């Protein structure tokens, strides 16, 4: 939920200036959750089971969103790199309740969990950007026009809706989405791809918990062989046997207590042991599938037995190079393309690779390699390193 949507209304007394706030604010409810209708899975339930109820999914989403939100960003035009700019000021303090890291973490988290992320821009009367807010994806619906392109977005909460008009030259909502091969308007999230693995992992966890709660009640049957011509237990014997099983052989406190069987009673196991079912291996395999869907090396999630990378540093470098940086570059480029027309400039927003600790070693090598290339001009070297031209255009 966008925190900025709960801002207090400005004083409407005489002479008080008009205050701009999020347009979705009036329809926000303090409780209750909407249900998504544009995906074959319920995003709310999937988030509860795969993020709030699964440690592997939770840690994977947190790792990606926090790492991507913490990346330093650089803003530049074709001629110069800006140290100060209104867009940078907006990103540093997007609204009264959030800073840059909180806003971007929420944006990346929505994208990871639902495949879609929505950023709302609040403008002044003169059309100047004032605030940015992340809107919950499960509450947003895209309204396509006759040509298939979106003409509006509807934000619904508790039976109330607010409509964002997107038919003009500038949309107040920036819609970020992951690639989906079978949907023209909504993205496919890693959580949806990992849904089956999440179910297996959660089921294995529930089985382990049930096994602890009923550790001394193994799956099987007590068989009475009988003697002296008696083939069945009397009512008194049957009740006594039941009481002893409940009192001495059920529950975690009785785990491991040996079972003493009297004459004529024999224990026949009827179920698989944990080693036979290999629940632990199944759970670890499911955890790896979840990590693969999100693009997080299993080593970073503490999963044992992973020998894909030589060490933790290699795994961390691969995590940034293959997962975090592509995601952050795509999102920052989309935000810059969305906001640049409001400032009347051609702007590029991207992660500053020279300030990423995980890539420091390979960036040092690239700088040294480019600097030593005598056959390149200074202009070509700057372009290879992602730097703008000199201020004088040389």
TORKOL-4160 file (C-alpha; in steps of 0.2 Angstrom, whole numbers, padded with zeros to 4 digits, m for minus):
394
<pt num="1" X="0000" Y="0000" Z="0000"/>
<pt num="2" X="0007" Y="0017" Z="m0004"/>
<pt num="3" X="0011" Y="0026" Z="0012"/>
<pt num="4" X="0009" Y="0043" Z="0003"/>
<pt num="5" X="m0009" Y="0039" Z="0000"/>
<pt num="6" X="m0013" Y="0042" Z="0019"/>
<pt num="7" X="m0007" Y="0060" Z="0019"/>
<pt num="8" X="m0018" Y="0072" Z="0029"/>
<pt num="9" X="m0028" Y="0084" Z="0019"/>
<pt num="10" X="m0022" Y="0102" Z="0019"/>
<pt num="11" X="m0031" Y="0116" Z="0029"/>
<pt num="12" X="m0045" Y="0122" Z="0018"/>
<pt num="13" X="m0047" Y="0138" Z="0028"/>
<pt num="14" X="m0046" Y="0156" Z="0020"/>
<pt num="15" X="m0030" Y="0160" Z="0012"/>
<pt num="16" X="m0023" Y="0142" Z="0013"/>
<pt num="17" X="m0014" Y="0136" Z="m0002"/>
<pt num="18" X="m0021" Y="0121" Z="m0012"/>
<pt num="19" X="m0011" Y="0105" Z="m0008"/>
<pt num="20" X="m0008" Y="0092" Z="m0020"/>
<pt num="21" X="m0009" Y="0074" Z="m0015"/>
<pt num="22" X="m0011" Y="0056" Z="m0022"/>
<pt num="23" X="m0027" Y="0055" Z="m0033"/>
<pt num="24" X="m0030" Y="0037" Z="m0026"/>
<pt num="25" X="m0030" Y="0043" Z="m0008"/>
<pt num="26" X="m0049" Y="0045" Z="m0007"/>
<pt num="27" X="m0052" Y="0027" Z="m0011"/>
<pt num="28" X="m0040" Y="0019" Z="0001"/>
<pt num="29" X="m0047" Y="0008" Z="0014"/>
<pt num="30" X="m0038" Y="0004" Z="0030"/>
<pt num="31" X="m0041" Y="m0014" Z="0029"/>
<pt num="32" X="m0047" Y="m0028" Z="0017"/>
<pt num="33" X="m0038" Y="m0034" Z="0001"/>
<pt num="34" X="m0043" Y="m0034" Z="m0017"/>
<pt num="35" X="m0043" Y="m0049" Z="m0028"/>
<pt num="36" X="m0034" Y="m0049" Z="m0045"/>
<pt num="37" X="m0044" Y="m0054" Z="m0060"/>
<pt num="38" X="m0031" Y="m0052" Z="m0074"/>
<pt num="39" X="m0021" Y="m0068" Z="m0070"/>
<pt num="40" X="m0025" Y="m0086" Z="m0068"/>
<pt num="41" X="m0018" Y="m0086" Z="m0050"/>
<pt num="42" X="m0024" Y="m0075" Z="m0036"/>
<pt num="43" X="m0010" Y="m0063" Z="m0033"/>
<pt num="44" X="m0015" Y="m0060" Z="m0015"/>
<pt num="45" X="m0015" Y="m0079" Z="m0010"/>
<pt num="46" X="0001" Y="m0082" Z="m0020"/>
<pt num="47" X="0009" Y="m0068" Z="m0010"/>
<pt num="48" X="0003" Y="m0075" Z="0006"/>
<pt num="49" X="0009" Y="m0092" Z="0003"/>
<pt num="50" X="0025" Y="m0088" Z="m0007"/>
<pt num="51" X="0031" Y="m0073" Z="0002"/>
<pt num="52" X="0023" Y="m0071" Z="0019"/>
<pt num="53" X="0022" Y="m0090" Z="0022"/>
<pt num="54" X="0038" Y="m0096" Z="0013"/>
<pt num="55" X="0056" Y="m0092" Z="0020"/>
<pt num="56" X="0064" Y="m0095" Z="0003"/>
<pt num="57" X="0052" Y="m0084" Z="m0007"/>
<pt num="58" X="0053" Y="m0071" Z="0006"/>
<pt num="59" X="0072" Y="m0070" Z="0006"/>
<pt num="60" X="0073" Y="m0071" Z="m0013"/>
<pt num="61" X="0061" Y="m0056" Z="m0015"/>
<pt num="62" X="0070" Y="m0046" Z="m0001"/>
<pt num="63" X="0087" Y="m0049" Z="m0008"/>
<pt num="64" X="0083" Y="m0043" Z="m0025"/>
<pt num="65" X="0072" Y="m0028" Z="m0020"/>
<pt num="66" X="0084" Y="m0022" Z="m0007"/>
<pt num="67" X="0099" Y="m0024" Z="m0018"/>
<pt num="68" X="0091" Y="m0016" Z="m0033"/>
<pt num="69" X="0084" Y="m0002" Z="m0023"/>
<pt num="70" X="0101" Y="0002" Z="m0015"/>
<pt num="71" X="0110" Y="0004" Z="m0031"/>
<pt num="72" X="0117" Y="0021" Z="m0034"/>
<pt num="73" X="0109" Y="0030" Z="m0049"/>
<pt num="74" X="0117" Y="0042" Z="m0061"/>
<pt num="75" X="0107" Y="0054" Z="m0072"/>
<pt num="76" X="0114" Y="0061" Z="m0088"/>
<pt num="77" X="0110" Y="0069" Z="m0104"/>
<pt num="78" X="0120" Y="0066" Z="m0120"/>
<pt num="79" X="0131" Y="0080" Z="m0115"/>
<pt num="80" X="0133" Y="0080" Z="m0096"/>
<pt num="81" X="0131" Y="0071" Z="m0080"/>
<pt num="82" X="0120" Y="0079" Z="m0067"/>
<pt num="83" X="0125" Y="0080" Z="m0049"/>
<pt num="84" X="0109" Y="0091" Z="m0045"/>
<pt num="85" X="0093" Y="0090" Z="m0055"/>
<pt num="86" X="0074" Y="0091" Z="m0051"/>
<pt num="87" X="0072" Y="0072" Z="m0056"/>
<pt num="88" X="0086" Y="0067" Z="m0044"/>
<pt num="89" X="0078" Y="0078" Z="m0030"/>
<pt num="90" X="0061" Y="0069" Z="m0034"/>
<pt num="91" X="0069" Y="0052" Z="m0032"/>
<pt num="92" X="0078" Y="0056" Z="m0016"/>
<pt num="93" X="0062" Y="0062" Z="m0008"/>
<pt num="94" X="0048" Y="0055" Z="m0018"/>
<pt num="95" X="0034" Y="0058" Z="m0005"/>
<pt num="96" X="0032" Y="0064" Z="0013"/>
<pt num="97" X="0033" Y="0046" Z="0020"/>
<pt num="98" X="0046" Y="0038" Z="0010"/>
<pt num="99" X="0064" Y="0040" Z="0004"/>
<pt num="100" X="0071" Y="0033" Z="m0012"/>
<pt num="101" X="0076" Y="0016" Z="m0005"/>
<pt num="102" X="0058" Y="0013" Z="0002"/>
<pt num="103" X="0050" Y="0018" Z="m0014"/>
<pt num="104" X="0061" Y="0008" Z="m0025"/>
<pt num="105" X="0060" Y="m0007" Z="m0014"/>
<pt num="106" X="0041" Y="m0007" Z="m0014"/>
<pt num="107" X="0042" Y="m0005" Z="m0033"/>
<pt num="108" X="0054" Y="m0020" Z="m0036"/>
<pt num="109" X="0044" Y="m0030" Z="m0023"/>
<pt num="110" X="0028" Y="m0028" Z="m0033"/>
<pt num="111" X="0036" Y="m0032" Z="m0049"/>
<pt num="112" X="0044" Y="m0048" Z="m0041"/>
<pt num="113" X="0028" Y="m0054" Z="m0033"/>
<pt num="114" X="0015" Y="m0050" Z="m0046"/>
<pt num="115" X="0024" Y="m0046" Z="m0062"/>
<pt num="116" X="0017" Y="m0028" Z="m0062"/>
<pt num="117" X="0022" Y="m0012" Z="m0054"/>
<pt num="118" X="0013" Y="0005" Z="m0054"/>
<pt num="119" X="0021" Y="0021" Z="m0050"/>
<pt num="120" X="0009" Y="0037" Z="m0048"/>
<pt num="121" X="0015" Y="0054" Z="m0051"/>
<pt num="122" X="0007" Y="0069" Z="m0042"/>
<pt num="123" X="0009" Y="0086" Z="m0051"/>
<pt num="124" X="0007" Y="0104" Z="m0046"/>
<pt num="125" X="m0006" Y="0115" Z="m0055"/>
<pt num="126" X="0009" Y="0121" Z="m0067"/>
<pt num="127" X="0012" Y="0102" Z="m0071"/>
<pt num="128" X="0028" Y="0101" Z="m0061"/>
<pt num="129" X="0031" Y="0084" Z="m0053"/>
<pt num="130" X="0029" Y="0084" Z="m0034"/>
<pt num="131" X="0027" Y="0066" Z="m0028"/>
<pt num="132" X="0029" Y="0048" Z="m0033"/>
<pt num="133" X="0019" Y="0034" Z="m0025"/>
<pt num="134" X="0019" Y="0015" Z="m0028"/>
<pt num="135" X="0002" Y="0008" Z="m0030"/>
<pt num="136" X="m0003" Y="m0010" Z="m0026"/>
<pt num="137" X="m0003" Y="m0021" Z="m0041"/>
<pt num="138" X="m0018" Y="m0032" Z="m0035"/>
<pt num="139" X="m0029" Y="m0017" Z="m0034"/>
<pt num="140" X="m0025" Y="m0010" Z="m0051"/>
<pt num="141" X="m0034" Y="m0014" Z="m0068"/>
<pt num="142" X="m0029" Y="m0009" Z="m0085"/>
<pt num="143" X="m0043" Y="m0003" Z="m0097"/>
<pt num="144" X="m0038" Y="m0006" Z="m0115"/>
<pt num="145" X="m0045" Y="0005" Z="m0129"/>
<pt num="146" X="m0052" Y="m0001" Z="m0146"/>
<pt num="147" X="m0034" Y="m0002" Z="m0153"/>
<pt num="148" X="m0028" Y="m0012" Z="m0138"/>
<pt num="149" X="m0017" Y="0001" Z="m0130"/>
<pt num="150" X="m0022" Y="0007" Z="m0112"/>
<pt num="151" X="m0033" Y="0022" Z="m0111"/>
<pt num="152" X="m0035" Y="0021" Z="m0092"/>
<pt num="153" X="m0031" Y="0013" Z="m0076"/>
<pt num="154" X="m0043" Y="0009" Z="m0062"/>
<pt num="155" X="m0038" Y="0008" Z="m0044"/>
<pt num="156" X="m0051" Y="m0001" Z="m0033"/>
<pt num="157" X="m0052" Y="m0003" Z="m0014"/>
<pt num="158" X="m0067" Y="m0008" Z="m0004"/>
<pt num="159" X="m0079" Y="m0006" Z="m0018"/>
<pt num="160" X="m0073" Y="0012" Z="m0023"/>
<pt num="161" X="m0063" Y="0016" Z="m0038"/>
<pt num="162" X="m0052" Y="0029" Z="m0045"/>
<pt num="163" X="m0049" Y="0031" Z="m0064"/>
<pt num="164" X="m0032" Y="0037" Z="m0070"/>
<pt num="165" X="m0034" Y="0044" Z="m0088"/>
<pt num="166" X="m0020" Y="0037" Z="m0099"/>
<pt num="167" X="m0027" Y="0043" Z="m0116"/>
<pt num="168" X="m0017" Y="0059" Z="m0116"/>
<pt num="169" X="0001" Y="0063" Z="m0121"/>
<pt num="170" X="0007" Y="0059" Z="m0103"/>
<pt num="171" X="0000" Y="0046" Z="m0092"/>
<pt num="172" X="0000" Y="0049" Z="m0073"/>
<pt num="173" X="0004" Y="0031" Z="m0070"/>
<pt num="174" X="0020" Y="0022" Z="m0075"/>
<pt num="175" X="0016" Y="0003" Z="m0078"/>
<pt num="176" X="0031" Y="m0008" Z="m0077"/>
<pt num="177" X="0028" Y="m0026" Z="m0081"/>
<pt num="178" X="0038" Y="m0042" Z="m0084"/>
<pt num="179" X="0038" Y="m0052" Z="m0100"/>
<pt num="180" X="0022" Y="m0063" Z="m0102"/>
<pt num="181" X="0021" Y="m0073" Z="m0118"/>
<pt num="182" X="0002" Y="m0075" Z="m0117"/>
<pt num="183" X="m0004" Y="m0058" Z="m0110"/>
<pt num="184" X="m0004" Y="m0042" Z="m0119"/>
<pt num="185" X="m0006" Y="m0031" Z="m0104"/>
<pt num="186" X="0000" Y="m0039" Z="m0088"/>
<pt num="187" X="0017" Y="m0047" Z="m0084"/>
<pt num="188" X="0022" Y="m0064" Z="m0077"/>
<pt num="189" X="0030" Y="m0064" Z="m0060"/>
<pt num="190" X="0044" Y="m0076" Z="m0054"/>
<pt num="191" X="0032" Y="m0080" Z="m0040"/>
<pt num="192" X="0019" Y="m0087" Z="m0052"/>
<pt num="193" X="0033" Y="m0097" Z="m0061"/>
<pt num="194" X="0038" Y="m0104" Z="m0044"/>
<pt num="195" X="0021" Y="m0108" Z="m0038"/>
<pt num="196" X="0022" Y="m0127" Z="m0039"/>
<pt num="197" X="0039" Y="m0127" Z="m0030"/>
<pt num="198" X="0031" Y="m0116" Z="m0017"/>
<pt num="199" X="0017" Y="m0128" Z="m0014"/>
<pt num="200" X="0029" Y="m0142" Z="m0013"/>
<pt num="201" X="0040" Y="m0133" Z="m0001"/>
<pt num="202" X="0026" Y="m0128" Z="0010"/>
<pt num="203" X="0018" Y="m0145" Z="0010"/>
<pt num="204" X="0035" Y="m0153" Z="0015"/>
<pt num="205" X="0036" Y="m0140" Z="0030"/>
<pt num="206" X="0018" Y="m0144" Z="0035"/>
<pt num="207" X="0022" Y="m0163" Z="0035"/>
<pt num="208" X="0038" Y="m0160" Z="0045"/>
<pt num="209" X="0027" Y="m0150" Z="0058"/>
<pt num="210" X="0014" Y="m0164" Z="0058"/>
<pt num="211" X="0027" Y="m0177" Z="0061"/>
<pt num="212" X="0034" Y="m0167" Z="0076"/>
<pt num="213" X="0016" Y="m0166" Z="0083"/>
<pt num="214" X="0013" Y="m0184" Z="0080"/>
<pt num="215" X="0031" Y="m0191" Z="0081"/>
<pt num="216" X="0026" Y="m0206" Z="0092"/>
<pt num="217" X="0011" Y="m0211" Z="0082"/>
<pt num="218" X="0018" Y="m0220" Z="0067"/>
<pt num="219" X="0008" Y="m0225" Z="0053"/>
<pt num="220" X="0003" Y="m0243" Z="0055"/>
<pt num="221" X="m0008" Y="m0255" Z="0064"/>
<pt num="222" X="m0008" Y="m0266" Z="0080"/>
<pt num="223" X="m0013" Y="m0284" Z="0075"/>
<pt num="224" X="m0020" Y="m0296" Z="0088"/>
<pt num="225" X="m0015" Y="m0313" Z="0084"/>
<pt num="226" X="m0025" Y="m0321" Z="0098"/>
<pt num="227" X="m0022" Y="m0336" Z="0109"/>
<pt num="228" X="m0032" Y="m0349" Z="0118"/>
<pt num="229" X="m0045" Y="m0349" Z="0105"/>
<pt num="230" X="m0049" Y="m0330" Z="0107"/>
<pt num="231" X="m0048" Y="m0321" Z="0090"/>
<pt num="232" X="m0053" Y="m0303" Z="0096"/>
<pt num="233" X="m0050" Y="m0291" Z="0110"/>
<pt num="234" X="m0064" Y="m0289" Z="0123"/>
<pt num="235" X="m0072" Y="m0272" Z="0125"/>
<pt num="236" X="m0062" Y="m0269" Z="0141"/>
<pt num="237" X="m0045" Y="m0274" Z="0133"/>
<pt num="238" X="m0049" Y="m0263" Z="0117"/>
<pt num="239" X="m0053" Y="m0248" Z="0128"/>
<pt num="240" X="m0037" Y="m0250" Z="0139"/>
<pt num="241" X="m0026" Y="m0252" Z="0123"/>
<pt num="242" X="m0033" Y="m0236" Z="0116"/>
<pt num="243" X="m0030" Y="m0226" Z="0132"/>
<pt num="244" X="m0012" Y="m0232" Z="0133"/>
<pt num="245" X="m0009" Y="m0227" Z="0115"/>
<pt num="246" X="m0016" Y="m0210" Z="0118"/>
<pt num="247" X="m0007" Y="m0207" Z="0135"/>
<pt num="248" X="0010" Y="m0215" Z="0131"/>
<pt num="249" X="0013" Y="m0215" Z="0113"/>
<pt num="250" X="0006" Y="m0199" Z="0105"/>
<pt num="251" X="0013" Y="m0182" Z="0104"/>
<pt num="252" X="0030" Y="m0174" Z="0103"/>
<pt num="253" X="0033" Y="m0176" Z="0122"/>
<pt num="254" X="0032" Y="m0195" Z="0120"/>
<pt num="255" X="0043" Y="m0196" Z="0104"/>
<pt num="256" X="0055" Y="m0210" Z="0105"/>
<pt num="257" X="0046" Y="m0219" Z="0119"/>
<pt num="258" X="0047" Y="m0238" Z="0116"/>
<pt num="259" X="0031" Y="m0248" Z="0114"/>
<pt num="260" X="0028" Y="m0263" Z="0125"/>
<pt num="261" X="0017" Y="m0275" Z="0117"/>
<pt num="262" X="0008" Y="m0289" Z="0127"/>
<pt num="263" X="0006" Y="m0307" Z="0121"/>
<pt num="264" X="m0004" Y="m0308" Z="0105"/>
<pt num="265" X="m0001" Y="m0290" Z="0100"/>
<pt num="266" X="0011" Y="m0287" Z="0085"/>
<pt num="267" X="0015" Y="m0270" Z="0076"/>
<pt num="268" X="0013" Y="m0269" Z="0057"/>
<pt num="269" X="0020" Y="m0253" Z="0049"/>
<pt num="270" X="0009" Y="m0247" Z="0035"/>
<pt num="271" X="0017" Y="m0231" Z="0030"/>
<pt num="272" X="0034" Y="m0225" Z="0023"/>
<pt num="273" X="0047" Y="m0218" Z="0035"/>
<pt num="274" X="0054" Y="m0201" Z="0032"/>
<pt num="275" X="0070" Y="m0208" Z="0024"/>
<pt num="276" X="0059" Y="m0218" Z="0012"/>
<pt num="277" X="0049" Y="m0203" Z="0007"/>
<pt num="278" X="0065" Y="m0192" Z="0006"/>
<pt num="279" X="0055" Y="m0177" Z="0012"/>
<pt num="280" X="0071" Y="m0167" Z="0016"/>
<pt num="281" X="0078" Y="m0169" Z="m0002"/>
<pt num="282" X="0061" Y="m0165" Z="m0009"/>
<pt num="283" X="0060" Y="m0149" Z="0001"/>
<pt num="284" X="0078" Y="m0144" Z="m0004"/>
<pt num="285" X="0074" Y="m0147" Z="m0022"/>
<pt num="286" X="0059" Y="m0136" Z="m0021"/>
<pt num="287" X="0069" Y="m0123" Z="m0013"/>
<pt num="288" X="0082" Y="m0123" Z="m0027"/>
<pt num="289" X="0068" Y="m0121" Z="m0040"/>
<pt num="290" X="0061" Y="m0106" Z="m0031"/>
<pt num="291" X="0078" Y="m0098" Z="m0031"/>
<pt num="292" X="0081" Y="m0102" Z="m0049"/>
<pt num="293" X="0064" Y="m0094" Z="m0054"/>
<pt num="294" X="0070" Y="m0078" Z="m0045"/>
<pt num="295" X="0087" Y="m0079" Z="m0052"/>
<pt num="296" X="0096" Y="m0080" Z="m0035"/>
<pt num="297" X="0110" Y="m0092" Z="m0032"/>
<pt num="298" X="0105" Y="m0105" Z="m0019"/>
<pt num="299" X="0121" Y="m0102" Z="m0010"/>
<pt num="300" X="0115" Y="m0084" Z="m0006"/>
<pt num="301" X="0100" Y="m0091" Z="0002"/>
<pt num="302" X="0109" Y="m0103" Z="0013"/>
<pt num="303" X="0105" Y="m0119" Z="0004"/>
<pt num="304" X="0117" Y="m0132" Z="0007"/>
<pt num="305" X="0125" Y="m0143" Z="m0006"/>
<pt num="306" X="0127" Y="m0130" Z="m0020"/>
<pt num="307" X="0143" Y="m0131" Z="m0029"/>
<pt num="308" X="0139" Y="m0121" Z="m0044"/>
<pt num="309" X="0150" Y="m0106" Z="m0039"/>
<pt num="310" X="0168" Y="m0107" Z="m0032"/>
<pt num="311" X="0164" Y="m0096" Z="m0017"/>
<pt num="312" X="0152" Y="m0084" Z="m0010"/>
<pt num="313" X="0160" Y="m0069" Z="m0019"/>
<pt num="314" X="0157" Y="m0078" Z="m0036"/>
<pt num="315" X="0139" Y="m0081" Z="m0032"/>
<pt num="316" X="0136" Y="m0063" Z="m0026"/>
<pt num="317" X="0144" Y="m0056" Z="m0042"/>
<pt num="318" X="0134" Y="m0068" Z="m0053"/>
<pt num="319" X="0118" Y="m0062" Z="m0043"/>
<pt num="320" X="0122" Y="m0044" Z="m0047"/>
<pt num="321" X="0127" Y="m0046" Z="m0065"/>
<pt num="322" X="0113" Y="m0058" Z="m0070"/>
<pt num="323" X="0098" Y="m0053" Z="m0059"/>
<pt num="324" X="0100" Y="m0036" Z="m0050"/>
<pt num="325" X="0108" Y="m0025" Z="m0064"/>
<pt num="326" X="0097" Y="m0030" Z="m0078"/>
<pt num="327" X="0081" Y="m0027" Z="m0068"/>
<pt num="328" X="0087" Y="m0011" Z="m0061"/>
<pt num="329" X="0093" Y="m0005" Z="m0078"/>
<pt num="330" X="0076" Y="m0009" Z="m0086"/>
<pt num="331" X="0066" Y="m0001" Z="m0072"/>
<pt num="332" X="0077" Y="0015" Z="m0071"/>
<pt num="333" X="0076" Y="0017" Z="m0090"/>
<pt num="334" X="0057" Y="0016" Z="m0090"/>
<pt num="335" X="0056" Y="0029" Z="m0076"/>
<pt num="336" X="0067" Y="0041" Z="m0085"/>
<pt num="337" X="0058" Y="0039" Z="m0101"/>
<pt num="338" X="0041" Y="0042" Z="m0092"/>
<pt num="339" X="0047" Y="0057" Z="m0082"/>
<pt num="340" X="0059" Y="0066" Z="m0095"/>
<pt num="341" X="0045" Y="0074" Z="m0105"/>
<pt num="342" X="0040" Y="0083" Z="m0089"/>
<pt num="343" X="0057" Y="0091" Z="m0088"/>
<pt num="344" X="0058" Y="0095" Z="m0107"/>
<pt num="345" X="0075" Y="0086" Z="m0108"/>
<pt num="346" X="0082" Y="0070" Z="m0115"/>
<pt num="347" X="0088" Y="0061" Z="m0100"/>
<pt num="348" X="0095" Y="0044" Z="m0095"/>
<pt num="349" X="0094" Y="0036" Z="m0078"/>
<pt num="350" X="0104" Y="0020" Z="m0075"/>
<pt num="351" X="0114" Y="0011" Z="m0061"/>
<pt num="352" X="0131" Y="0018" Z="m0058"/>
<pt num="353" X="0142" Y="0002" Z="m0060"/>
<pt num="354" X="0157" Y="0010" Z="m0053"/>
<pt num="355" X="0149" Y="0011" Z="m0036"/>
<pt num="356" X="0143" Y="m0007" Z="m0035"/>
<pt num="357" X="0155" Y="m0016" Z="m0023"/>
<pt num="358" X="0151" Y="m0033" Z="m0030"/>
<pt num="359" X="0158" Y="m0027" Z="m0047"/>
<pt num="360" X="0173" Y="m0017" Z="m0041"/>
<pt num="361" X="0186" Y="m0029" Z="m0047"/>
<pt num="362" X="0179" Y="m0031" Z="m0065"/>
<pt num="363" X="0176" Y="m0013" Z="m0066"/>
<pt num="364" X="0194" Y="m0009" Z="m0061"/>
<pt num="365" X="0200" Y="m0021" Z="m0075"/>
<pt num="366" X="0188" Y="m0013" Z="m0088"/>
<pt num="367" X="0195" Y="0005" Z="m0084"/>
<pt num="368" X="0213" Y="m0001" Z="m0085"/>
<pt num="369" X="0210" Y="m0010" Z="m0101"/>
<pt num="370" X="0201" Y="0005" Z="m0109"/>
<pt num="371" X="0213" Y="0018" Z="m0103"/>
<pt num="372" X="0228" Y="0007" Z="m0110"/>
<pt num="373" X="0220" Y="0007" Z="m0128"/>
<pt num="374" X="0230" Y="0020" Z="m0137"/>
<pt num="375" X="0221" Y="0017" Z="m0153"/>
<pt num="376" X="0205" Y="0024" Z="m0145"/>
<pt num="377" X="0201" Y="0043" Z="m0144"/>
<pt num="378" X="0195" Y="0050" Z="m0127"/>
<pt num="379" X="0178" Y="0052" Z="m0134"/>
<pt num="380" X="0177" Y="0034" Z="m0138"/>
<pt num="381" X="0184" Y="0029" Z="m0121"/>
<pt num="382" X="0171" Y="0039" Z="m0113"/>
<pt num="383" X="0157" Y="0031" Z="m0123"/>
<pt num="384" X="0164" Y="0013" Z="m0119"/>
<pt num="385" X="0164" Y="0018" Z="m0100"/>
<pt num="386" X="0146" Y="0025" Z="m0101"/>
<pt num="387" X="0151" Y="0043" Z="m0098"/>
<pt num="388" X="0144" Y="0058" Z="m0107"/>
<pt num="389" X="0154" Y="0069" Z="m0118"/>
<pt num="390" X="0164" Y="0083" Z="m0111"/>
<pt num="391" X="0155" Y="0099" Z="m0107"/>
<pt num="392" X="0162" Y="0108" Z="m0123"/>
<pt num="393" X="0157" Y="0093" Z="m0134"/>
<pt num="394" X="0175" Y="0088" Z="m0137"/>
